[in-house]
């Protein structure tokens, strides 16, 4: 875990005895793919959702050629810089999390570029989701495990990317990991994968999974 990630976690105020929800942002709280597709449209590109990845699936609308893989990081950096503040919230997220915040503490652990952390915070606040935000880089296991050292109550971690869930389990096996991806097409792609973590297809389903684990 990078020092700048640890420093952010150290500044988060947590109650040792209250259950903790650690939530990803893109495709869990925000409609990342829809926002990305709108951004790509302006650049004459499109996202070919034939597999659960970005590199190799971004293509030219005119020629159908694959966008150079080496250039994808810079393209995504442009996307985050331009669109992070304006992504639409996932249906149900606001109602469910605000219904849970009285009984649980909530932290957003997101792999947004550090430069866009303020934009992510602004977008969350604009949608009534004013929770602490940790801007992370790479695997989320170390950061989630470090957060877990601050809490003795049950913990739930929610993410759309299977390797992040695996990473959290490897670093803190007692954390209950749940997979959720809001985009329907990506959700369908996941169903064909060999995947051990429980899954939800909506925030209504997430609500039940979270409550069953944290409060039963």
C-alpha positions as CSV (number, residue, x, y, z in Angstrom):
1,X,0.0,0.0,0.0
2,X,1.3,3.4,-1.0
3,X,2.1,5.9,1.7
4,X,-0.3,8.5,0.3
5,X,-3.1,5.9,0.5
6,X,-2.2,5.0,4.2
7,X,-2.2,8.7,5.0
8,X,-5.8,9.1,3.7
9,X,-6.9,6.1,5.8
10,X,-5.3,7.5,8.9
11,X,-7.3,10.7,8.5
12,X,-10.7,8.8,8.4
13,X,-12.5,8.8,11.7
14,X,-13.9,5.4,12.4
15,X,-15.8,3.9,15.4
16,X,-14.2,0.6,16.5
17,X,-17.6,-0.9,17.5
18,X,-19.7,0.0,14.5
19,X,-20.1,-2.2,11.4
20,X,-18.2,-0.9,8.3
21,X,-19.2,-0.9,4.6
22,X,-16.3,-0.4,2.2
23,X,-17.7,0.5,-1.2
24,X,-16.1,0.9,-4.6
25,X,-17.3,3.8,-6.7
26,X,-17.2,3.1,-10.5
27,X,-19.9,0.7,-11.5
28,X,-21.0,0.4,-7.9
29,X,-22.0,3.9,-7.0
30,X,-21.5,5.6,-10.4
31,X,-22.4,4.6,-13.9
32,X,-18.8,4.4,-15.2
33,X,-19.4,2.5,-18.4
34,X,-22.2,4.8,-19.6
35,X,-20.0,7.8,-18.8
36,X,-17.0,6.3,-20.6
37,X,-19.1,5.5,-23.7
38,X,-20.3,9.1,-23.9
39,X,-16.7,10.3,-23.6
40,X,-15.5,7.9,-26.3
41,X,-18.3,9.0,-28.6
42,X,-16.8,12.5,-28.6
43,X,-13.5,11.0,-29.7
44,X,-14.9,8.9,-32.5
45,X,-14.4,5.7,-30.5
46,X,-16.6,3.1,-28.9
47,X,-16.5,0.3,-26.3
48,X,-16.8,-3.2,-27.6
49,X,-18.2,-5.0,-24.6
50,X,-17.2,-8.5,-25.7
51,X,-15.2,-9.2,-22.6
52,X,-14.7,-7.8,-19.1
53,X,-11.8,-5.5,-19.8
54,X,-11.0,-2.1,-21.4
55,X,-7.7,-2.6,-23.1
56,X,-8.3,-4.1,-26.5
57,X,-12.0,-3.3,-26.4
58,X,-11.9,0.4,-27.3
59,X,-12.2,0.7,-31.0
60,X,-12.4,3.3,-33.8
61,X,-16.0,3.9,-34.9
62,X,-15.0,4.4,-38.5
63,X,-12.3,1.8,-39.1
64,X,-13.2,-0.6,-36.3
65,X,-9.5,-0.8,-35.4
66,X,-8.5,-1.4,-31.8
67,X,-7.3,1.7,-30.0
68,X,-3.6,1.3,-29.2
69,X,-3.3,-0.5,-25.9
70,X,-0.3,1.5,-24.8
71,X,-2.4,4.7,-25.2
72,X,-5.4,3.5,-23.1
73,X,-4.0,4.8,-19.8
74,X,-3.7,8.3,-21.1
75,X,-7.2,8.1,-22.6
76,X,-8.6,7.0,-19.3
77,X,-6.7,9.8,-17.5
78,X,-8.4,12.3,-19.9
79,X,-11.8,10.6,-19.2
80,X,-11.4,10.9,-15.4
81,X,-10.2,14.5,-15.6
82,X,-13.1,15.5,-17.7
83,X,-16.0,13.3,-16.5
84,X,-15.4,12.2,-12.8
85,X,-17.4,15.1,-11.4
86,X,-20.4,14.4,-13.8
87,X,-21.0,10.6,-13.7
88,X,-24.5,9.6,-12.9
89,X,-25.3,7.7,-9.7
90,X,-26.3,4.1,-9.9
91,X,-30.0,3.5,-9.2
92,X,-30.7,2.6,-5.6
93,X,-27.3,3.5,-4.2
94,X,-28.4,6.7,-2.5
95,X,-31.5,5.3,-0.8
96,X,-29.8,2.1,0.4
97,X,-26.7,3.7,1.8
98,X,-28.5,6.5,3.4
99,X,-30.8,4.0,5.1
100,X,-27.7,2.1,6.4
101,X,-25.7,5.1,7.6
102,X,-27.6,5.2,10.9
103,X,-26.4,1.7,11.8
104,X,-23.1,1.4,9.9
105,X,-20.1,3.6,8.9
106,X,-19.4,3.8,5.2
107,X,-16.1,4.5,3.4
108,X,-15.6,4.7,-0.4
109,X,-12.4,3.0,-1.6
110,X,-11.9,4.0,-5.3
111,X,-9.2,3.6,-7.8
112,X,-9.7,7.1,-9.1
113,X,-6.6,9.1,-10.0
114,X,-5.4,11.1,-7.0
115,X,-5.8,14.3,-9.0
116,X,-9.5,13.6,-9.3
117,X,-10.3,12.7,-5.7
118,X,-11.9,16.1,-5.1
119,X,-14.1,15.6,-8.2
120,X,-15.2,12.2,-6.8
121,X,-16.0,13.7,-3.5
122,X,-18.0,16.5,-5.2
123,X,-19.9,13.9,-7.2
124,X,-20.7,11.9,-4.1
125,X,-21.9,14.9,-2.2
126,X,-24.0,16.1,-5.1
127,X,-25.9,12.8,-4.9
128,X,-26.3,12.8,-1.1
129,X,-23.5,10.3,-0.6
130,X,-21.1,12.4,1.6
131,X,-18.9,9.6,2.8
132,X,-15.1,9.6,3.4
133,X,-13.2,8.8,0.2
134,X,-9.9,6.9,-0.2
135,X,-8.2,7.3,-3.5
136,X,-6.3,4.1,-4.1
137,X,-4.0,2.7,-6.8
138,X,-3.7,-1.0,-7.7
139,X,-5.0,-3.9,-5.6
140,X,-7.4,-2.9,-2.9
141,X,-6.5,-5.7,-0.4
142,X,-3.9,-3.8,1.5
143,X,-6.0,-0.7,1.9
144,X,-9.1,-2.6,2.9
145,X,-7.1,-4.7,5.4
146,X,-5.6,-1.5,6.9
147,X,-9.1,-0.1,7.3
148,X,-10.2,-3.3,8.9
149,X,-7.6,-3.0,11.7
150,X,-9.5,0.1,12.9
151,X,-12.8,-1.8,13.3
152,X,-13.8,-4.8,15.5
153,X,-17.3,-5.1,14.1
154,X,-18.4,-6.9,10.9
155,X,-17.2,-5.5,7.6
156,X,-18.6,-5.7,4.0
157,X,-16.5,-4.9,0.9
158,X,-18.3,-4.2,-2.4
159,X,-16.5,-4.0,-5.8
160,X,-17.2,-4.7,-9.5
161,X,-13.8,-6.1,-10.3
162,X,-13.1,-9.8,-9.2
163,X,-9.4,-9.3,-8.7
164,X,-10.1,-6.6,-6.2
165,X,-12.4,-8.9,-4.2
166,X,-9.8,-11.7,-4.3
167,X,-7.1,-9.2,-3.1
168,X,-9.3,-8.2,-0.1
169,X,-9.9,-11.8,0.8
170,X,-6.2,-12.6,0.6
171,X,-5.3,-9.7,2.9
172,X,-8.2,-9.8,5.3
173,X,-10.2,-13.0,5.1
174,X,-12.8,-11.9,7.7
175,X,-14.1,-9.2,5.4
176,X,-17.3,-10.3,3.6
177,X,-16.7,-9.5,-0.1
178,X,-19.7,-9.0,-2.4
179,X,-19.5,-8.5,-6.2
180,X,-21.8,-5.9,-7.9
181,X,-21.5,-4.4,-11.3
182,X,-24.4,-2.1,-12.3
183,X,-24.0,-2.2,-16.0
184,X,-26.3,-5.0,-17.3
185,X,-23.9,-6.2,-20.1
186,X,-20.9,-6.4,-17.8
187,X,-23.0,-8.2,-15.3
188,X,-23.9,-10.8,-17.9
189,X,-20.2,-11.3,-18.8
190,X,-19.4,-12.0,-15.2
191,X,-21.9,-14.8,-14.9
192,X,-19.8,-16.9,-17.3
193,X,-16.7,-16.6,-15.0
194,X,-15.6,-19.0,-12.3
195,X,-16.2,-16.8,-9.4
196,X,-16.5,-17.6,-5.7
197,X,-17.8,-14.4,-4.1
198,X,-21.5,-13.7,-3.6
199,X,-23.1,-11.5,-6.2
200,X,-25.8,-8.9,-6.3
201,X,-27.6,-7.5,-9.4
202,X,-29.1,-4.4,-7.8
203,X,-28.8,-2.2,-4.7
204,X,-32.0,-3.8,-3.4
205,X,-30.2,-7.2,-3.4
206,X,-27.1,-5.5,-1.9
207,X,-29.2,-4.1,0.9
208,X,-30.3,-7.5,2.0
209,X,-26.8,-9.1,1.7
210,X,-25.3,-6.2,3.7
211,X,-27.9,-6.3,6.4
212,X,-27.8,-10.1,6.7
213,X,-24.0,-10.0,7.3
214,X,-23.7,-6.8,9.4
215,X,-26.7,-7.1,11.7
216,X,-27.9,-10.7,11.9
